[in-house]
Every structure is written in structure tokens, then in C-alpha cells.
């Protein structure tokens, strides 16, 4: 699963937005796919997020937040967001 493979959002939001200056804002993404479910242990959900970030961004490391919280959509326990920039 990569950033380009995402399915339609479950809610009324954009999973990511790119501003005219090339700033990329990625909203809190759930670690879905690749055998990960809401019932997967938190460390496994976190590793799934890390794997996708590594695949998409390679050696570049955008600012990001990974949260372990209760009450996320669909029962997930981990979500990640990121801010990055690309050359227009």
C-alpha cells in the first residue's frame, strides 16, 4: 500500500491536500491494508505506518505525528499525519 493506493475516505474529509506552494498536508491516516486491522496490536499498527512512510518518502523524512489513542474511527488505535513539501 502506498500513498497513491488509498481508497476513498470514510468521512467527509480529504486524506491529503497540496497547497499551491507545494506544501502537502496529510490528515490522520489509519494503518489499513496489508493485513492490518483495528484488532491488530498497537506495535503492528505503528510498524505498518512506518513501512508506508518509508516506502513513499524514502530517505526524506517529513514532519509527522503518530498517535496512539482510543476512539479513532473503525476501532483503530494508531493514526498518523504528516506535513511535507514538494517542488512545484
Helices and strands as residue ranges (DSSP letters): G 3-5, E 16-18, E 23-30, H 42-57, E 63-68, G 73-75, E 78-85
